Amino acid sequence: MASLLIKNARSIVTMDADKTVYPGGSLYAEGQEIKAIGVHIPYETADTVIDASGKIVYPGLINTHHHLYQTFTRNIPWAQDCELFDWLLTLYDIWRHMRPEDVYLSALTGLGELLKTGCTTASDHFYCFPDGISGELIDEEIRAAAELGIRFFPTRGSMNLGRSQGGLPPDEVTQSIDVILKDTQRVIETYHDDSRFAMVRVGVAPCSPFSVSEDLLRESAHLARSYGVRLHTHLAETKDEEQFCLEKLGMRPLEYMEKTGWVGSDVWFAHGIYFNKGEISRMGACGCGVAHCPSSNMKLSSGVFPLRDMMEAGVKVGLGVDGSASNDASNLLGEARQAYLLHKLMSGSRGPSAAESLWLGTVGSSRVLGWDDAIGSLEAGKAADLFMIDSRKLEYAGALFDDTALPVVTGISQNVDMTVVGGKIVVRDGRLVGIDEERIAAAAQAAASRMVQVAARHTGVSYMKHRSRS
């Protein structure tokens, strides 16, 4: 079992229950597990020794919501100024042309960017399965995660309510209930690991109220609970979704989830902007979690998440990047900063401190994923998942007065110096270990260009132009 010693750090920010910070601290791990942490620990050597002089050590960030396949539709001019429903309708016509290799490359790209910005655990919601393409697309993401060394929580998404049945997505990217449930069962049985230091856990994730049927929601919940895995879906993201539910279903989004069995301590929703006070109280009482995605919510003009109301009601809240195409980045440290600034703007003194924003992306996110026994903070007995920044860099000069707040309040360029997952170095000197970044970047851009070009031939849309505002 390999061992790791990090010594002489400027400080170790633990995010434990006491918010302990160890100036001049050290950390020792065997295998994936932290065995000792503090200023004076009884370890002087290990298989890998890192002199962290000048470095600040933080718990690895945890991403609770993403769509990695959307990495290849970032910065598309035709979709840049759309709100959610029009944005989806535009991009479905591109996504329907993705191949298994595109899914693999987009996952390498998105997960690699997450690792380089301090994220050590990432959840992903994969729900788009084009006609005529292998249904085993989520396997490509899992393959990419294993190569990078990131802790991964893919959720097998689904859509079965196409336009011909009154839903939003084109029929060409939906599947039948039988196909969905059979493959979801396969993914769980093949990949899910419920051990504390698992590298892959699996969830069940029908896409949204406007793209799945009531039967699929019920059957998916039953399947997930029969295997003891978690449930995830989009909910209360926009006013359009709320109106859809009221008109088509005769009830508000959360009422629909309650009716179909989609509430409880094993459920987390993405976005959660348009819950009222009573709904927030019910969510807190039953233990639901929410992935807060501030950049995506701002870009798509969706609204502002009621962060303080959620936290005061006991709702579990973590941070998510959301799809790269509604964010244009896979930067969870950036999301912590966005959450900090957005809620300062909207809520003043009720907004989170920088330390609270970091807590959301670490401990808060671990609770949303039901994984707080192993990740989210740096403590003996937990996983050696962490990142480091070098406090001696120019961008931190004049700011070294609060190490906990530092990465949230300073700067926009947020690549970290080192990322460690399960005691293994996966980013060193700001670069992915064992990955040819330039080769992957070139292959990824070529695949993205092909998808857009094929879509343009099929639709006649010039995706490189901005829509007319007339």
C-alpha positions as CSV (number, residue, x, y, z in Angstrom):
1,M,0.0,0.0,0.0
2,A,1.6,3.2,-1.2
3,S,2.1,6.1,1.3
4,L,2.1,9.8,0.9
5,L,3.6,12.5,3.1
6,I,2.9,16.2,2.6
7,K,5.0,18.3,4.9
8,N,5.9,21.9,5.7
9,A,2.7,23.4,4.2
10,R,2.1,27.1,4.6
11,S,-1.2,25.9,6.0
12,I,-3.7,23.0,5.7
13,V,-7.3,24.1,5.6
14,T,-9.3,21.1,6.7
15,M,-12.9,22.2,6.6
16,D,-13.6,19.9,9.5
17,A,-16.4,20.6,12.0
18,D,-14.2,23.1,13.8
19,K,-12.9,24.7,10.6
20,T,-9.4,23.8,11.8
21,V,-6.4,25.3,9.9
22,Y,-2.9,24.0,10.6
23,P,-0.2,26.6,9.9
24,G,3.0,24.7,9.0
25,G,1.0,21.5,8.9
26,S,1.7,18.0,7.5
27,L,-0.5,15.2,6.3
28,Y,0.3,11.5,6.0
29,A,-1.8,8.9,4.1
30,E,-1.6,5.2,3.4
31,G,-3.4,4.1,0.3
32,Q,-6.4,6.3,0.0
33,E,-6.8,7.1,3.7
34,I,-5.4,9.9,5.7
35,K,-3.7,8.5,8.8
36,A,-2.5,11.7,10.4
37,I,-2.8,15.4,10.0
38,G,-1.5,18.3,12.1
39,V,1.6,20.3,12.9
40,H,3.5,17.5,14.7
41,I,2.8,14.1,13.3
42,P,4.8,10.9,13.9
43,Y,5.8,10.4,10.2
44,E,9.0,11.5,8.6
45,T,9.1,9.5,5.4
46,A,6.8,7.8,2.9
47,D,6.9,6.4,-0.6
48,T,6.0,9.9,-2.0
49,V,7.2,12.9,0.0
50,I,6.0,16.4,-1.0
51,D,7.7,19.5,0.4
52,A,4.7,21.9,0.5
53,S,6.7,24.9,1.6
54,G,4.7,28.0,0.6
55,K,1.7,25.9,-0.5
56,I,-1.8,26.0,1.0
57,V,-3.6,22.6,1.1
58,Y,-7.4,22.4,0.7
59,P,-9.9,19.5,0.6
60,G,-10.7,18.4,-2.9
61,L,-13.7,20.1,-4.4
62,I,-16.8,18.1,-5.2
63,N,-18.9,18.7,-8.3
64,T,-22.6,17.6,-7.8
65,H,-24.0,18.3,-11.2
66,H,-22.5,18.3,-14.7
67,H,-23.2,17.2,-18.3
68,L,-19.7,16.4,-19.7
69,Y,-20.9,15.6,-23.2
70,Q,-21.8,19.3,-23.5
71,T,-18.2,20.3,-23.4
72,F,-18.2,20.1,-27.2
73,T,-20.9,22.7,-27.6
74,R,-19.2,25.5,-25.6
75,N,-19.2,29.0,-27.0
76,I,-21.6,28.3,-29.9
77,P,-22.6,31.7,-31.2
78,W,-26.2,30.6,-32.2
79,A,-26.9,29.4,-28.7
80,Q,-25.1,32.1,-26.7
81,D,-28.1,34.4,-26.0
82,C,-30.9,31.8,-25.4
83,E,-32.8,30.9,-22.3
84,L,-33.1,27.3,-21.3
85,F,-35.9,25.9,-23.5
86,D,-34.6,27.6,-26.7
87,W,-31.0,26.8,-25.8
88,L,-31.9,23.1,-25.4
89,L,-33.8,23.0,-28.7
90,T,-30.8,24.5,-30.5
91,L,-28.2,22.2,-29.0
92,Y,-30.2,18.9,-29.2
93,D,-29.7,19.2,-33.0
94,I,-26.0,19.1,-32.5
95,W,-25.9,16.5,-29.6
96,R,-27.9,14.0,-31.7
97,H,-24.7,13.6,-33.9
98,M,-22.3,12.6,-31.1
99,R,-20.5,9.3,-31.2
100,P,-19.0,7.2,-28.5
101,E,-15.5,8.6,-29.1
102,D,-17.0,12.1,-28.7
103,V,-18.3,11.2,-25.3
104,Y,-14.9,9.8,-24.3
105,L,-13.0,12.9,-25.5
106,S,-15.5,15.3,-24.0
107,A,-15.3,13.6,-20.6
108,L,-11.5,13.7,-20.8
109,T,-11.7,17.4,-21.5
110,G,-14.2,18.3,-18.9
111,L,-12.9,16.1,-16.1
112,G,-9.4,17.2,-16.8
113,E,-10.4,20.8,-16.5
114,L,-12.1,20.0,-13.2
115,L,-9.0,18.3,-11.8
116,K,-6.9,21.3,-12.8
117,T,-9.2,23.6,-10.8
118,G,-9.1,21.5,-7.6
119,C,-12.0,19.2,-8.1
120,T,-11.4,15.6,-7.0
121,T,-14.9,14.1,-7.2
122,A,-17.3,14.8,-10.0
123,S,-20.9,13.7,-10.6
124,D,-22.2,13.7,-14.1
125,H,-25.7,13.5,-15.5
126,F,-25.7,11.8,-18.9
127,Y,-29.2,11.6,-20.5
128,C,-28.8,12.1,-24.3
129,F,-28.7,8.8,-26.3
130,P,-29.0,9.5,-30.0
131,D,-30.8,7.0,-32.3
132,G,-28.4,4.5,-34.0
133,I,-25.5,5.1,-31.6
134,S,-24.3,2.6,-29.0
135,G,-26.4,2.8,-25.8
136,E,-23.3,2.2,-23.7
137,L,-22.2,5.8,-23.8
138,I,-21.9,6.3,-20.1
139,D,-19.2,3.6,-20.2
140,E,-17.0,6.0,-22.2
141,E,-17.2,8.6,-19.4
142,I,-16.2,6.1,-16.8
143,R,-13.3,5.0,-19.0
144,A,-12.1,8.6,-19.2
145,A,-12.4,9.2,-15.5
146,A,-10.4,6.1,-14.7
147,E,-7.6,7.2,-17.0
148,L,-7.5,10.6,-15.3
149,G,-7.7,9.3,-11.8
150,I,-10.7,11.4,-10.6
151,R,-13.3,10.0,-8.2
152,F,-16.5,9.7,-10.4
153,F,-20.2,9.6,-9.7
154,P,-22.0,9.2,-13.1
155,T,-25.8,9.1,-13.1
156,R,-27.5,7.2,-15.8
157,G,-29.9,9.8,-17.2
158,S,-32.8,9.3,-19.6
159,M,-35.5,10.9,-21.7
160,N,-38.6,9.1,-23.0
161,L,-41.0,12.0,-23.6
162,G,-40.2,13.3,-27.0
163,R,-41.9,16.1,-29.0
164,S,-44.4,13.6,-30.5
165,Q,-45.7,12.9,-27.0
166,G,-45.7,16.5,-25.8
167,G,-42.2,16.7,-24.4
168,L,-39.4,19.1,-25.3
169,P,-36.6,17.0,-26.8
170,P,-36.7,15.6,-30.3
171,D,-37.7,11.9,-30.5
172,E,-34.3,11.1,-32.0
173,V,-32.6,11.5,-28.6
174,T,-35.1,9.6,-26.5
175,Q,-35.4,6.0,-25.6
176,S,-38.2,3.6,-24.5
177,I,-38.7,2.9,-20.8
178,D,-37.7,-0.8,-21.3
179,V,-34.4,0.2,-22.9
180,I,-33.7,2.8,-20.2
181,L,-34.4,0.6,-17.3
182,K,-32.4,-2.4,-18.7
183,D,-29.3,-0.3,-19.3
184,T,-29.6,1.5,-16.0
185,Q,-29.6,-1.8,-14.3
186,R,-26.6,-2.9,-16.3
187,V,-24.6,0.3,-15.4
188,I,-25.4,-0.1,-11.7
189,E,-24.4,-3.8,-11.7
190,T,-21.3,-3.2,-13.7
191,Y,-19.8,-0.1,-12.1
192,H,-21.4,0.9,-8.8
193,D,-19.2,0.5,-5.7
194,D,-20.7,1.5,-2.3
195,S,-17.4,1.2,-0.4
196,R,-16.2,4.3,1.4
197,F,-13.3,5.0,-0.9
198,A,-14.9,3.9,-4.2
199,M,-13.6,5.4,-7.4
200,V,-17.0,5.0,-9.1
201,R,-20.5,5.3,-7.7
202,V,-23.6,5.3,-9.9
203,G,-26.9,7.1,-9.6
204,V,-30.3,7.0,-11.5
205,A,-31.3,10.3,-13.2
206,P,-34.3,10.8,-15.5
207,C,-33.7,14.2,-17.0
208,S,-36.6,16.5,-16.1
209,P,-40.4,16.8,-15.8
210,F,-40.6,18.1,-19.4
211,S,-38.6,15.1,-20.9
212,V,-39.7,12.0,-19.0
213,S,-43.0,10.3,-18.3
214,E,-44.6,9.7,-14.9
215,D,-44.2,6.0,-15.4
216,L,-40.4,6.4,-16.0
217,L,-40.1,8.5,-12.9
218,R,-41.8,5.9,-10.8
219,E,-40.0,2.9,-12.3
220,S,-36.6,4.7,-12.0
221,A,-37.2,5.5,-8.3
222,H,-38.1,1.9,-7.7
223,L,-35.0,0.5,-9.5
224,A,-32.7,2.9,-7.7
225,R,-34.0,2.0,-4.3
226,S,-33.9,-1.7,-5.0
227,Y,-30.1,-1.3,-5.5
228,G,-29.6,1.3,-2.8
229,V,-28.3,4.0,-5.1
230,R,-29.1,7.7,-5.2
231,L,-31.6,9.6,-7.4
232,H,-31.0,12.8,-9.3
233,T,-32.9,15.0,-11.7
234,H,-33.4,18.6,-12.8
235,L,-36.1,20.5,-11.0
236,A,-37.4,24.1,-10.5
237,E,-34.8,25.5,-12.8
238,T,-37.0,28.0,-14.7
239,K,-40.4,29.6,-14.8
240,D,-41.0,27.9,-18.1
241,E,-40.6,24.5,-16.4
242,E,-43.0,25.6,-13.6
243,Q,-45.5,26.7,-16.2
244,F,-45.1,23.4,-18.1
245,C,-45.8,21.4,-15.0
246,L,-48.9,23.5,-14.1
247,E,-50.3,23.3,-17.6
248,K,-49.5,19.6,-18.5
249,L,-49.5,18.0,-15.0
250,G,-51.8,20.3,-13.0
251,M,-49.3,20.7,-10.2
252,R,-46.0,22.4,-9.2
253,P,-42.7,20.6,-9.9
254,L,-42.1,19.5,-6.3
255,E,-45.7,18.2,-6.0
256,Y,-45.0,16.1,-9.0
257,M,-41.8,14.7,-7.4
258,E,-43.7,13.9,-4.2
259,K,-46.4,12.2,-6.2
260,T,-43.9,10.0,-8.0
261,G,-41.7,9.1,-5.0
262,W,-38.9,11.5,-5.8
263,V,-38.2,13.0,-2.4
264,G,-36.1,11.8,0.5
265,S,-32.6,11.7,1.8
266,D,-31.4,9.7,-1.2
267,V,-32.6,12.4,-3.7
268,W,-30.8,15.5,-5.0
269,F,-32.1,18.0,-7.5
270,A,-30.2,20.3,-9.9
271,H,-30.8,24.0,-9.7
272,G,-33.9,24.3,-7.4
273,I,-34.4,28.1,-8.1
274,Y,-38.2,28.3,-8.0
275,F,-39.3,26.5,-4.8
276,N,-41.5,28.5,-2.5
277,K,-41.0,28.7,1.3
278,G,-43.3,25.8,2.1
279,E,-41.6,23.6,-0.5
280,I,-38.2,24.5,0.9
281,S,-39.3,23.5,4.3
282,R,-40.6,20.2,3.1
283,M,-37.4,19.5,1.3
284,G,-35.4,20.2,4.4
285,A,-37.6,18.0,6.5
286,C,-37.2,15.0,4.2
287,G,-33.5,15.4,3.6
288,C,-33.4,16.3,-0.1
289,G,-30.3,17.9,-1.6
290,V,-29.8,20.5,-4.3
291,A,-26.9,21.2,-6.7
292,H,-26.5,25.0,-6.9
293,C,-25.1,26.0,-10.3
294,P,-24.6,29.8,-10.2
295,S,-22.8,30.3,-13.5
296,S,-25.3,28.3,-15.5
297,N,-28.2,30.0,-13.8
298,M,-26.8,33.4,-14.6
299,K,-25.9,32.6,-18.2
300,L,-29.3,31.2,-19.1
301,S,-31.1,34.0,-17.2
302,S,-32.8,31.3,-15.1
303,G,-32.8,33.1,-11.8
304,V,-31.1,33.2,-8.4
305,F,-31.1,30.2,-6.1
306,P,-32.5,30.9,-2.6
307,L,-29.3,29.8,-0.9
308,R,-29.8,31.1,2.6
309,D,-33.4,30.0,2.8
310,M,-32.3,26.5,1.7
311,M,-29.5,26.3,4.2
312,E,-31.6,27.6,7.1
313,A,-34.3,25.0,6.3
314,G,-31.8,22.2,6.5
315,V,-31.7,21.4,2.8
316,K,-28.4,19.9,1.8
317,V,-26.7,22.3,-0.7
318,G,-23.6,21.7,-2.8
319,L,-22.1,23.3,-5.9
320,G,-22.3,22.1,-9.5
321,V,-20.7,23.3,-12.8
322,D,-23.8,22.2,-14.8
323,G,-23.2,21.5,-18.5
324,S,-20.1,23.1,-20.0
325,A,-22.3,24.5,-22.7
326,S,-24.4,26.6,-20.2
327,N,-21.2,27.6,-18.4
328,D,-18.4,27.5,-20.9
329,A,-16.1,26.1,-18.3
330,S,-15.6,23.1,-16.0
331,N,-14.2,25.1,-13.1
332,L,-15.6,24.3,-9.6
333,L,-13.3,26.7,-7.9
334,G,-14.8,29.3,-10.2
335,E,-18.3,28.2,-9.1
336,A,-17.3,28.8,-5.4
337,R,-16.3,32.3,-6.4
338,Q,-19.5,32.9,-8.4
339,A,-21.7,31.7,-5.5
340,Y,-19.8,34.1,-3.2
341,L,-20.2,37.1,-5.5
342,L,-23.8,36.4,-6.7
343,H,-25.2,36.0,-3.3
344,K,-23.3,39.0,-1.9
345,L,-24.9,41.0,-4.7
346,M,-28.4,39.6,-4.1
347,S,-28.5,39.2,-0.3
348,G,-25.9,41.5,1.2
349,S,-25.0,40.4,4.7
350,R,-27.1,37.2,4.2
351,G,-24.9,36.1,1.4
352,P,-22.2,33.5,2.2
353,S,-18.7,34.3,3.3
354,A,-15.8,33.1,1.2
355,A,-15.3,30.3,3.7
356,E,-18.9,29.3,3.4
357,S,-18.7,29.2,-0.3
358,L,-15.7,26.9,-0.1
359,W,-17.6,24.8,2.4
360,L,-20.4,24.5,-0.1
361,G,-18.0,23.0,-2.7
362,T,-16.5,20.6,-0.2
363,V,-18.5,19.5,2.8
364,G,-21.8,20.7,1.4
365,S,-21.3,18.8,-1.8
366,S,-20.2,15.7,0.0
367,R,-23.5,15.7,1.9
368,V,-25.5,16.1,-1.3
369,L,-23.9,13.0,-2.7
370,G,-24.2,11.1,0.5
371,W,-20.5,10.6,0.7
372,D,-19.5,12.8,3.7
373,D,-18.1,9.8,5.6
374,A,-15.2,9.7,3.2
375,I,-14.7,13.0,1.3
376,G,-15.3,16.7,1.7
377,S,-12.8,17.5,4.5
378,L,-9.3,16.6,5.5
379,E,-9.3,14.5,8.6
380,A,-7.8,11.2,9.8
381,G,-9.9,8.4,8.4
382,K,-11.1,10.3,5.3
383,A,-9.7,10.1,1.8
384,A,-6.5,11.9,0.8
385,D,-8.4,14.0,-1.8
386,L,-6.9,17.5,-1.9
387,F,-5.5,20.4,-3.9
388,M,-2.7,22.9,-3.4
389,I,-2.0,26.4,-4.5
390,D,1.3,28.2,-4.3
391,S,0.9,31.3,-2.1
392,R,4.1,32.8,-3.6
393,K,2.5,33.4,-7.0
394,L,2.0,37.0,-8.1
395,E,-1.8,36.8,-8.1
396,Y,-1.8,36.2,-4.4
397,A,0.6,39.0,-3.4
398,G,-1.0,41.4,-1.0
399,A,-3.8,38.9,-0.2
400,L,-2.2,36.5,2.3
401,F,-4.3,37.3,5.3
402,D,-6.9,34.6,5.3
403,D,-5.8,31.3,3.7
404,T,-9.3,29.8,3.9
405,A,-10.9,32.6,1.8
406,L,-7.9,33.1,-0.5
407,P,-8.9,30.9,-3.5
408,V,-12.5,32.2,-3.5
409,V,-11.9,35.9,-3.2
410,T,-8.8,36.3,-5.4
411,G,-8.3,36.1,-9.1
412,I,-10.1,34.6,-12.1
413,S,-7.3,32.3,-13.3
414,Q,-7.8,29.4,-10.9
415,N,-5.7,26.4,-12.1
416,V,-4.1,24.8,-9.0
417,D,-0.6,23.7,-8.6
418,M,-1.3,20.1,-7.5
419,T,-4.3,17.8,-7.1
420,V,-4.3,14.5,-5.3
421,V,-7.0,11.9,-5.4
422,G,-7.0,9.0,-3.1
423,G,-3.3,9.7,-2.2
424,K,-2.2,9.8,-5.9
425,I,-0.9,12.9,-7.6
426,V,-3.1,13.5,-10.7
427,V,-2.1,17.2,-11.4
428,R,1.4,18.3,-10.9
429,D,2.7,21.9,-11.6
430,G,-0.7,22.7,-13.0
431,R,-0.6,19.8,-15.6
432,L,-2.5,16.5,-15.8
433,V,-0.2,13.6,-14.9
434,G,0.2,11.0,-17.6
435,I,-2.1,12.8,-20.1
436,D,-0.9,14.5,-23.3
437,E,-3.0,17.6,-22.9
438,E,-2.2,19.1,-26.3
439,R,-3.1,15.9,-28.1
440,I,-6.4,15.6,-26.3
441,A,-7.2,19.2,-26.9
442,A,-6.6,18.9,-30.6
443,A,-8.6,15.7,-30.9
444,A,-11.4,17.2,-28.8
445,Q,-11.7,20.3,-30.9
446,A,-11.7,18.3,-34.1
447,A,-14.6,16.1,-32.8
448,A,-16.5,19.2,-31.7
449,S,-16.1,20.8,-35.1
450,R,-17.3,17.7,-36.8
451,M,-20.5,17.6,-34.7
452,V,-21.3,21.2,-35.4
453,Q,-20.6,20.8,-39.1
454,V,-22.8,17.7,-39.4
455,A,-25.6,19.4,-37.5
456,A,-25.4,22.5,-39.8
457,R,-25.8,20.3,-42.9
458,H,-28.9,18.6,-41.4
459,T,-30.6,21.8,-40.1
460,G,-29.4,24.5,-42.4
461,V,-28.5,26.6,-39.4
462,S,-25.2,28.6,-39.3
463,Y,-24.2,27.9,-35.7
464,M,-21.2,30.2,-36.0
465,K,-23.5,33.3,-36.3
466,H,-25.4,35.0,-33.5
467,R,-29.2,34.9,-33.7
468,S,-30.9,38.1,-34.8
469,R,-32.3,40.1,-31.9
470,S,-35.1,41.5,-34.0
